[in-house]
């Protein structure tokens, strides 16, 4: 659904409660936590990843999900401790790795959307995540 001022609204399922808004950082690629993330800098360091060297700190991270070992949640837990975690996560493929990562980071997280956020959200869009009510509001950047 879209409204008259160009906003796009998605509905989905809450993984971790909370409401936050911020700038979107979108990748079409899964992220490897163990060896793919630098928790001190809050950056993707995975070789050949489209976000290599890009910081997800204070962004709304939109991605397919996690890959690799259960170390994914440990690396993202360290991001929370270092203050480099994303503000929220929106993902399309639920796994225990990404769910546990969201829980240990304690950030609003959603999945199971009525439409694919990877096709509707672009880098730099302003995104309001209301996981409590299962709603994501996207304001495309100008």
Buried (B, 14 or more C-beta within 10 A) or exposed (E): EEEEEEBBBBBBEBBBEBEBBBBBBBBEBBBBBBEBBBBEBBBBBBEEBEBEEBBBBBBBBBBBBBBBBEBBBBBBBBBBEBEBBBBBBBBBEBBEBBBBBBBBBEBBBBBBBEBEBBEBBEBEBBBBBBBEEBBBBBBBEE
